[in-house]
Amino acid sequence: MLQRLFRLEENRTTVGRELQAGLTTFAAMAYILAVNPAILANTGMDKGALVTVTALTAAIATAIMALMTNYPIALAPGMGINAFFTFTIVLGKGVPWEEALGMVFVNGVIFLLLSVTGVREKIMAAIPHSLKIAVTCGIGLFIAFIGLKNGGVIVANQATFVSHGDFASGPVALCLFGIVLTAILVARRVPGAIVISIAVVTIAGLFVRAGGNAMVTQLPASFVAVPASPAPVFLKLTFQFLTSSHAMMMALPLILTLLLVDMFDNIGTLIGVTKRAGFLRPDGTLPKAGRALLADSFATILSALFGTSTVVSYIESASGVEAGGRTGLTTLTTSALMLLALFFTPLILIVPAAATAPALVIVGIFMMQSITEIDMSDFKIATPAVLTLLAIPLTFSIAEGIGLGLIAAALLALGLGESKKMTALGYVLAAIFFFQFFHLWPFRA
């Protein structure tokens, strides 16, 4: 049944490999079970309920993507978007969190309309192929940067922006050990290299001090927990901003910003992960792109109904792809683990950042290998590609990286008299980002 449903032989994979890859993806993104509630709780939302809805929305949305597309792409409440929801919309603009959820819902409905009409698929096709490769590489750098940051290898520095951490400290030394171990296992083509490394570093953390008497890996007081009720946030969205023109004009910039960031973060992740999995065609088109974008639209609506910020495609899905995941069975495994996490959260959360950070670094290296497909000898191709590649990690935004690359590609095409090198929709997208970046239109949050 699994062979027939997920076409495992056609995708050159096995049940065992898919299950292993699903576990890898889960291990790489399990942090969201703790981080998302911690961020959204600043709005006054119930933290216990947020833990439950984070797991539920991730599990359901991931299952929808798996069954609609058979792609190994997992979804969960998005990092960055949850901060925008909390600190800009609710705390910055004074919007009640219930109203903010209503805005997420409207954003999801717009997503759905754009997906059903094929507009989002056309937007995806309008991005030049070289930029799609650059997005893949940029996400690779982004993932590696996040991994180094989470592991304490890179830290903030007022003088130089970033600097290296204390390599002699237990967590950082353990992370560096994990990077080397994972690299060796991957280079030796050991099956399950990333999962093995995560397990080894987690166990080693029981014997390495993080500071004082605390160990890097700390055993929980109990291994099983009863899930909190989602009732405090479930179906609590409201739509008062739709009752008057003044309120709507105040809400419109926030909704459009959500739309812009969500759309291009998801498109960027979809391109990056499917390219690495080998699904992206040579001409840059993606089979079943419409289904993937439709599943993503359902996920956005689902997140608002359940009571969390927008659910998006996760770049950590690339870790499962590198572990051999090629079908929806990978992410159905991740989905099942998300549900199990509701009962075993204390056990799952003992996996320290020092154990998951090396996996992200190695996945980033894998994704950077695609850079050889960009013709760097052609300056007009190299310029927007490199700007995209650099902007994604340095701005901490896939969407802004894509926007900067599109603007550069459009201006170069026009300046060189090669306007037909880009589609009309490509110019429209570049113009939208241009107006957004330079504050030239009223639709800003």
KETI-579274 format. One record per residue (C-alpha): residue in three letters; chain; x, y, z. Coordinates in nm, 2 decimals. Layout:
residues N
ALA, A, X, Y, Z
...
This chain:
residues 445
MET, A, 0.00, 0.00, 0.00
LEU, A, 0.28, 0.24, 0.09
GLN, A, 0.46, 0.16, -0.23
ARG, A, 0.15, 0.24, -0.44
LEU, A, 0.04, 0.55, -0.24
PHE, A, 0.39, 0.72, -0.23
ARG, A, 0.55, 0.57, -0.54
LEU, A, 0.86, 0.47, -0.34
GLU, A, 1.03, 0.27, -0.62
GLU, A, 0.96, 0.54, -0.87
ASN, A, 1.13, 0.79, -0.64
ARG, A, 1.42, 0.54, -0.56
THR, A, 1.36, 0.52, -0.19
THR, A, 1.24, 0.27, 0.07
VAL, A, 1.01, 0.27, 0.37
GLY, A, 1.30, 0.25, 0.61
ARG, A, 1.48, 0.55, 0.45
GLU, A, 1.16, 0.76, 0.45
LEU, A, 1.09, 0.69, 0.81
GLN, A, 1.45, 0.78, 0.90
ALA, A, 1.43, 1.10, 0.70
GLY, A, 1.10, 1.19, 0.87
LEU, A, 1.27, 1.15, 1.20
THR, A, 1.56, 1.37, 1.08
THR, A, 1.32, 1.65, 0.97
PHE, A, 1.14, 1.63, 1.30
ALA, A, 1.46, 1.64, 1.50
ALA, A, 1.57, 1.95, 1.31
MET, A, 1.24, 2.14, 1.36
ALA, A, 1.12, 2.01, 1.70
TYR, A, 1.25, 2.34, 1.85
ILE, A, 0.94, 2.51, 1.72
LEU, A, 0.74, 2.33, 1.99
ALA, A, 0.91, 2.54, 2.25
VAL, A, 1.01, 2.85, 2.06
ASN, A, 0.67, 2.94, 1.89
PRO, A, 0.47, 2.94, 2.22
ALA, A, 0.75, 3.14, 2.39
ILE, A, 0.72, 3.41, 2.13
LEU, A, 0.34, 3.42, 2.09
ALA, A, 0.29, 3.41, 2.47
ASN, A, 0.41, 3.77, 2.48
THR, A, 0.08, 3.87, 2.33
GLY, A, -0.11, 3.74, 2.63
MET, A, -0.21, 3.41, 2.46
ASP, A, -0.21, 3.10, 2.68
LYS, A, 0.13, 2.93, 2.65
GLY, A, 0.01, 2.58, 2.73
ALA, A, -0.26, 2.60, 2.46
LEU, A, 0.00, 2.74, 2.22
VAL, A, 0.22, 2.43, 2.27
THR, A, -0.07, 2.21, 2.17
VAL, A, -0.18, 2.41, 1.87
THR, A, 0.18, 2.44, 1.75
ALA, A, 0.20, 2.06, 1.73
LEU, A, -0.15, 2.02, 1.59
THR, A, -0.12, 2.27, 1.31
ALA, A, 0.23, 2.14, 1.22
ALA, A, 0.10, 1.78, 1.21
ILE, A, -0.22, 1.85, 1.01
ALA, A, -0.06, 2.10, 0.76
THR, A, 0.23, 1.86, 0.70
ALA, A, -0.01, 1.57, 0.64
ILE, A, -0.20, 1.79, 0.39
MET, A, 0.11, 1.87, 0.20
ALA, A, 0.22, 1.51, 0.20
LEU, A, -0.11, 1.37, 0.07
MET, A, -0.16, 1.65, -0.19
THR, A, 0.19, 1.66, -0.34
ASN, A, 0.39, 1.36, -0.22
TYR, A, 0.67, 1.60, -0.15
PRO, A, 0.90, 1.57, 0.16
ILE, A, 0.81, 1.92, 0.28
ALA, A, 0.71, 1.97, 0.64
LEU, A, 0.51, 2.28, 0.77
ALA, A, 0.48, 2.45, 1.11
PRO, A, 0.43, 2.80, 1.25
GLY, A, 0.69, 3.01, 1.08
MET, A, 0.98, 3.18, 1.26
GLY, A, 1.00, 3.55, 1.17
ILE, A, 0.63, 3.56, 1.10
ASN, A, 0.55, 3.48, 1.46
ALA, A, 0.78, 3.76, 1.57
PHE, A, 0.61, 4.00, 1.32
PHE, A, 0.27, 3.88, 1.46
THR, A, 0.37, 3.94, 1.82
PHE, A, 0.60, 4.24, 1.82
THR, A, 0.47, 4.44, 1.52
ILE, A, 0.10, 4.37, 1.49
VAL, A, 0.00, 4.30, 1.85
LEU, A, 0.26, 4.48, 2.07
GLY, A, 0.37, 4.75, 1.82
LYS, A, 0.03, 4.84, 1.66
GLY, A, -0.18, 4.76, 1.97
VAL, A, -0.40, 4.51, 1.78
PRO, A, -0.56, 4.24, 2.00
TRP, A, -0.43, 3.90, 1.93
GLU, A, -0.77, 3.78, 1.84
GLU, A, -0.79, 4.05, 1.57
ALA, A, -0.43, 3.96, 1.45
LEU, A, -0.55, 3.60, 1.40
GLY, A, -0.84, 3.74, 1.19
MET, A, -0.58, 3.91, 0.97
VAL, A, -0.39, 3.58, 0.93
PHE, A, -0.72, 3.42, 0.82
VAL, A, -0.79, 3.69, 0.56
ASN, A, -0.43, 3.65, 0.44
GLY, A, -0.50, 3.28, 0.40
VAL, A, -0.82, 3.34, 0.20
ILE, A, -0.63, 3.57, -0.03
PHE, A, -0.36, 3.30, -0.06
LEU, A, -0.62, 3.04, -0.15
LEU, A, -0.78, 3.26, -0.42
LEU, A, -0.43, 3.33, -0.57
SER, A, -0.36, 2.96, -0.57
VAL, A, -0.69, 2.84, -0.71
THR, A, -0.66, 3.10, -1.00
GLY, A, -0.30, 2.99, -1.07
VAL, A, -0.16, 3.33, -0.99
ARG, A, 0.09, 3.20, -0.73
GLU, A, 0.21, 2.94, -0.97
LYS, A, 0.27, 3.21, -1.24
ILE, A, 0.46, 3.42, -0.98
MET, A, 0.68, 3.12, -0.90
ALA, A, 0.74, 3.06, -1.28
ALA, A, 0.83, 3.43, -1.32
ILE, A, 1.14, 3.40, -1.11
PRO, A, 1.44, 3.35, -1.34
HIS, A, 1.60, 3.00, -1.32
SER, A, 1.94, 3.14, -1.21
LEU, A, 1.76, 3.32, -0.92
LYS, A, 1.59, 2.99, -0.82
ILE, A, 1.93, 2.83, -0.79
ALA, A, 2.06, 3.13, -0.60
VAL, A, 1.76, 3.10, -0.36
THR, A, 1.85, 2.74, -0.30
CYS, A, 2.21, 2.84, -0.22
GLY, A, 2.10, 3.14, -0.01
ILE, A, 1.87, 2.92, 0.20
GLY, A, 2.17, 2.69, 0.24
LEU, A, 2.38, 2.97, 0.38
PHE, A, 2.08, 3.08, 0.59
ILE, A, 2.04, 2.73, 0.74
ALA, A, 2.41, 2.70, 0.81
PHE, A, 2.42, 3.04, 0.97
ILE, A, 2.12, 2.95, 1.19
GLY, A, 2.29, 2.63, 1.29
LEU, A, 2.62, 2.81, 1.38
LYS, A, 2.42, 3.07, 1.58
ASN, A, 2.21, 2.81, 1.76
GLY, A, 2.52, 2.61, 1.85
GLY, A, 2.70, 2.92, 1.99
VAL, A, 2.97, 2.91, 1.73
ILE, A, 2.87, 3.25, 1.61
VAL, A, 2.76, 3.52, 1.85
ALA, A, 2.65, 3.89, 1.83
ASN, A, 2.92, 4.15, 1.85
GLN, A, 2.86, 4.53, 1.86
ALA, A, 3.18, 4.62, 1.68
THR, A, 3.18, 4.36, 1.40
PHE, A, 2.81, 4.25, 1.41
VAL, A, 2.91, 3.89, 1.45
SER, A, 3.20, 3.71, 1.60
HIS, A, 3.30, 3.36, 1.71
GLY, A, 3.17, 3.22, 2.04
ASP, A, 3.37, 3.06, 2.32
PHE, A, 3.50, 2.74, 2.16
ALA, A, 3.62, 2.61, 2.50
SER, A, 3.27, 2.61, 2.65
GLY, A, 3.09, 2.28, 2.67
PRO, A, 2.79, 2.35, 2.43
VAL, A, 3.01, 2.51, 2.16
ALA, A, 3.28, 2.24, 2.17
LEU, A, 3.00, 1.98, 2.15
CYS, A, 2.85, 2.15, 1.85
LEU, A, 3.18, 2.17, 1.67
PHE, A, 3.24, 1.80, 1.75
GLY, A, 2.89, 1.73, 1.61
ILE, A, 2.97, 1.92, 1.28
VAL, A, 3.29, 1.72, 1.23
LEU, A, 3.12, 1.39, 1.32
THR, A, 2.83, 1.45, 1.09
ALA, A, 3.06, 1.56, 0.80
ILE, A, 3.27, 1.24, 0.84
LEU, A, 2.96, 1.02, 0.85
VAL, A, 2.81, 1.19, 0.55
ALA, A, 3.14, 1.17, 0.36
ARG, A, 3.16, 0.80, 0.44
ARG, A, 2.80, 0.77, 0.31
VAL, A, 2.68, 0.61, 0.64
PRO, A, 2.30, 0.56, 0.63
GLY, A, 2.12, 0.79, 0.88
ALA, A, 2.43, 1.00, 0.93
ILE, A, 2.24, 1.30, 1.06
VAL, A, 2.02, 1.11, 1.30
ILE, A, 2.32, 0.92, 1.43
SER, A, 2.51, 1.24, 1.50
ILE, A, 2.21, 1.40, 1.67
ALA, A, 2.18, 1.09, 1.90
VAL, A, 2.55, 1.08, 1.97
VAL, A, 2.58, 1.45, 2.06
THR, A, 2.26, 1.43, 2.28
ILE, A, 2.40, 1.14, 2.48
ALA, A, 2.74, 1.30, 2.50
GLY, A, 2.57, 1.61, 2.64
LEU, A, 2.47, 1.42, 2.95
PHE, A, 2.84, 1.42, 3.04
VAL, A, 2.95, 1.77, 2.92
ARG, A, 2.89, 2.08, 3.14
ALA, A, 2.70, 2.38, 3.00
GLY, A, 2.80, 2.60, 3.28
GLY, A, 2.81, 2.56, 3.66
ASN, A, 2.68, 2.22, 3.75
ALA, A, 2.43, 2.20, 3.46
MET, A, 2.49, 1.96, 3.18
VAL, A, 2.43, 2.03, 2.81
THR, A, 2.17, 1.76, 2.79
GLN, A, 1.94, 1.75, 3.10
LEU, A, 1.71, 1.46, 3.17
PRO, A, 1.35, 1.57, 3.23
ALA, A, 1.16, 1.52, 3.56
SER, A, 0.91, 1.30, 3.37
PHE, A, 0.91, 1.16, 3.02
VAL, A, 0.53, 1.19, 2.95
ALA, A, 0.31, 1.49, 2.97
VAL, A, -0.07, 1.54, 2.93
PRO, A, -0.13, 1.79, 2.64
ALA, A, -0.28, 2.12, 2.74
SER, A, -0.63, 2.21, 2.60
PRO, A, -0.62, 2.43, 2.29
ALA, A, -0.95, 2.60, 2.40
PRO, A, -0.80, 2.93, 2.52
VAL, A, -0.69, 3.01, 2.16
PHE, A, -0.89, 2.77, 1.94
LEU, A, -1.14, 2.96, 1.71
LYS, A, -1.08, 3.29, 1.90
LEU, A, -1.01, 3.49, 1.58
THR, A, -1.22, 3.81, 1.54
PHE, A, -1.28, 4.05, 1.25
GLN, A, -1.36, 4.39, 1.39
PHE, A, -1.11, 4.54, 1.15
LEU, A, -1.36, 4.46, 0.87
THR, A, -1.65, 4.66, 1.03
SER, A, -1.53, 5.01, 0.92
SER, A, -1.33, 5.17, 0.64
HIS, A, -1.09, 5.34, 0.89
ALA, A, -1.01, 5.01, 1.07
MET, A, -0.97, 4.83, 0.73
MET, A, -0.72, 5.09, 0.61
MET, A, -0.53, 5.05, 0.93
ALA, A, -0.53, 4.67, 0.89
LEU, A, -0.45, 4.66, 0.51
PRO, A, -0.08, 4.73, 0.54
LEU, A, -0.04, 4.46, 0.80
ILE, A, -0.23, 4.21, 0.59
LEU, A, -0.04, 4.29, 0.27
THR, A, 0.29, 4.26, 0.46
LEU, A, 0.19, 3.92, 0.59
LEU, A, 0.09, 3.83, 0.23
LEU, A, 0.42, 3.94, 0.07
VAL, A, 0.65, 3.78, 0.33
ASP, A, 0.45, 3.46, 0.35
MET, A, 0.42, 3.42, -0.02
PHE, A, 0.79, 3.46, -0.10
ASP, A, 0.92, 3.27, 0.21
ASN, A, 0.71, 2.97, 0.10
ILE, A, 0.80, 3.00, -0.27
GLY, A, 1.17, 3.03, -0.17
THR, A, 1.15, 2.73, 0.06
LEU, A, 0.96, 2.52, -0.20
ILE, A, 1.22, 2.60, -0.47
GLY, A, 1.51, 2.53, -0.24
VAL, A, 1.40, 2.20, -0.09
THR, A, 1.25, 2.05, -0.42
LYS, A, 1.56, 2.15, -0.61
ARG, A, 1.78, 1.96, -0.36
ALA, A, 1.54, 1.67, -0.38
GLY, A, 1.57, 1.66, -0.76
PHE, A, 1.21, 1.76, -0.84
LEU, A, 1.28, 2.09, -1.01
ARG, A, 1.30, 2.05, -1.38
PRO, A, 1.60, 2.18, -1.59
ASP, A, 1.39, 2.47, -1.71
GLY, A, 1.31, 2.58, -1.35
THR, A, 0.95, 2.46, -1.34
LEU, A, 0.82, 2.24, -1.06
PRO, A, 0.57, 1.96, -1.11
LYS, A, 0.26, 1.99, -0.89
ALA, A, 0.36, 2.34, -0.79
GLY, A, -0.01, 2.43, -0.79
ARG, A, -0.09, 2.16, -0.55
ALA, A, 0.19, 2.26, -0.32
LEU, A, 0.08, 2.62, -0.31
LEU, A, -0.28, 2.52, -0.25
ALA, A, -0.17, 2.30, 0.04
ASP, A, 0.02, 2.60, 0.18
SER, A, -0.29, 2.81, 0.15
PHE, A, -0.50, 2.56, 0.35
ALA, A, -0.22, 2.56, 0.61
THR, A, -0.24, 2.94, 0.65
ILE, A, -0.62, 2.93, 0.71
LEU, A, -0.58, 2.64, 0.94
SER, A, -0.33, 2.83, 1.16
ALA, A, -0.57, 3.12, 1.21
LEU, A, -0.85, 2.88, 1.31
PHE, A, -0.64, 2.69, 1.56
GLY, A, -0.49, 3.00, 1.71
THR, A, -0.13, 3.05, 1.60
SER, A, 0.06, 3.27, 1.36
THR, A, 0.10, 3.16, 1.00
VAL, A, 0.20, 2.80, 0.92
VAL, A, 0.47, 2.79, 0.65
SER, A, 0.69, 2.54, 0.46
TYR, A, 1.00, 2.47, 0.67
ILE, A, 1.35, 2.50, 0.54
GLU, A, 1.45, 2.23, 0.79
SER, A, 1.27, 1.99, 0.56
ALA, A, 1.60, 2.00, 0.37
SER, A, 1.76, 1.79, 0.65
GLY, A, 1.51, 1.51, 0.58
VAL, A, 1.59, 1.53, 0.20
GLU, A, 1.96, 1.50, 0.27
ALA, A, 1.88, 1.19, 0.49
GLY, A, 1.72, 1.03, 0.18
GLY, A, 1.36, 1.15, 0.20
ARG, A, 1.19, 1.18, -0.13
THR, A, 0.82, 1.14, -0.08
GLY, A, 0.53, 1.24, 0.14
LEU, A, 0.59, 0.94, 0.36
THR, A, 0.89, 1.13, 0.50
THR, A, 0.67, 1.42, 0.62
LEU, A, 0.38, 1.19, 0.73
THR, A, 0.64, 1.04, 0.97
THR, A, 0.73, 1.40, 1.08
SER, A, 0.35, 1.47, 1.12
ALA, A, 0.30, 1.16, 1.34
LEU, A, 0.60, 1.25, 1.55
MET, A, 0.45, 1.60, 1.60
LEU, A, 0.14, 1.44, 1.74
LEU, A, 0.34, 1.21, 1.96
ALA, A, 0.53, 1.51, 2.08
LEU, A, 0.22, 1.63, 2.26
PHE, A, 0.26, 1.34, 2.50
PHE, A, 0.64, 1.31, 2.50
THR, A, 0.74, 1.68, 2.48
PRO, A, 0.97, 1.66, 2.79
LEU, A, 1.17, 1.37, 2.63
ILE, A, 1.19, 1.53, 2.29
LEU, A, 1.29, 1.87, 2.42
ILE, A, 1.60, 1.72, 2.59
VAL, A, 1.77, 1.72, 2.25
PRO, A, 2.00, 2.03, 2.29
ALA, A, 2.08, 2.29, 2.03
ALA, A, 2.43, 2.15, 2.02
ALA, A, 2.29, 1.83, 1.87
THR, A, 2.05, 1.99, 1.61
ALA, A, 2.28, 2.27, 1.51
PRO, A, 2.54, 2.05, 1.33
ALA, A, 2.26, 1.90, 1.12
LEU, A, 2.16, 2.24, 1.00
VAL, A, 2.52, 2.33, 0.91
ILE, A, 2.57, 2.02, 0.71
VAL, A, 2.24, 2.06, 0.53
GLY, A, 2.34, 2.42, 0.44
ILE, A, 2.66, 2.29, 0.29
PHE, A, 2.47, 2.04, 0.08
MET, A, 2.24, 2.31, -0.05
MET, A, 2.53, 2.54, -0.14
GLN, A, 2.66, 2.28, -0.38
SER, A, 2.40, 2.39, -0.63
ILE, A, 2.60, 2.71, -0.69
THR, A, 2.80, 2.54, -0.96
GLU, A, 2.48, 2.55, -1.18
ILE, A, 2.50, 2.93, -1.19
ASP, A, 2.70, 3.08, -1.48
MET, A, 2.92, 3.31, -1.27
SER, A, 3.12, 3.40, -1.58
ASP, A, 2.82, 3.60, -1.71
PHE, A, 2.82, 3.91, -1.49
LYS, A, 2.45, 4.00, -1.56
ILE, A, 2.35, 3.65, -1.43
ALA, A, 2.60, 3.65, -1.14
THR, A, 2.51, 3.99, -1.00
PRO, A, 2.14, 3.93, -0.90
ALA, A, 2.23, 3.57, -0.81
VAL, A, 2.50, 3.67, -0.56
LEU, A, 2.29, 3.96, -0.42
THR, A, 2.01, 3.71, -0.36
LEU, A, 2.25, 3.45, -0.21
LEU, A, 2.39, 3.71, 0.03
ALA, A, 2.07, 3.89, 0.12
ILE, A, 1.88, 3.58, 0.24
PRO, A, 2.11, 3.51, 0.54
LEU, A, 2.21, 3.87, 0.61
THR, A, 1.86, 4.01, 0.62
PHE, A, 1.73, 3.69, 0.78
SER, A, 1.45, 3.68, 0.53
ILE, A, 1.40, 3.46, 0.22
ALA, A, 1.14, 3.71, 0.09
GLU, A, 1.38, 4.01, 0.10
GLY, A, 1.66, 3.81, -0.06
ILE, A, 1.43, 3.72, -0.35
GLY, A, 1.31, 4.08, -0.38
LEU, A, 1.66, 4.22, -0.40
GLY, A, 1.75, 3.97, -0.66
LEU, A, 1.44, 4.04, -0.87
ILE, A, 1.51, 4.42, -0.86
ALA, A, 1.87, 4.37, -0.96
ALA, A, 1.77, 4.14, -1.25
ALA, A, 1.50, 4.38, -1.37
LEU, A, 1.72, 4.68, -1.36
LEU, A, 2.01, 4.50, -1.54
ALA, A, 1.78, 4.37, -1.81
LEU, A, 1.64, 4.72, -1.87
GLY, A, 1.98, 4.89, -1.85
LEU, A, 2.14, 4.65, -2.10
GLY, A, 1.85, 4.67, -2.34
GLU, A, 1.75, 4.31, -2.28
SER, A, 1.41, 4.37, -2.15
LYS, A, 1.27, 4.04, -2.29
LYS, A, 1.50, 3.84, -2.07
MET, A, 1.24, 3.88, -1.80
THR, A, 0.86, 3.82, -1.81
ALA, A, 0.61, 4.10, -1.76
LEU, A, 0.51, 3.94, -1.43
GLY, A, 0.87, 3.94, -1.33
TYR, A, 0.89, 4.31, -1.37
VAL, A, 0.57, 4.36, -1.18
LEU, A, 0.71, 4.16, -0.89
ALA, A, 1.03, 4.36, -0.90
ALA, A, 0.83, 4.68, -0.89
ILE, A, 0.63, 4.56, -0.59
PHE, A, 0.94, 4.49, -0.39
PHE, A, 1.10, 4.82, -0.51
PHE, A, 0.80, 5.02, -0.38
GLN, A, 0.80, 4.82, -0.06
PHE, A, 1.18, 4.86, 0.01
PHE, A, 1.18, 5.23, -0.07
HIS, A, 0.86, 5.32, 0.11
LEU, A, 0.70, 5.45, -0.21
TRP, A, 0.35, 5.33, -0.15
PRO, A, 0.11, 5.33, 0.14
PHE, A, 0.09, 4.96, 0.19
ARG, A, 0.34, 4.93, 0.46
ALA, A, 0.31, 4.80, 0.82
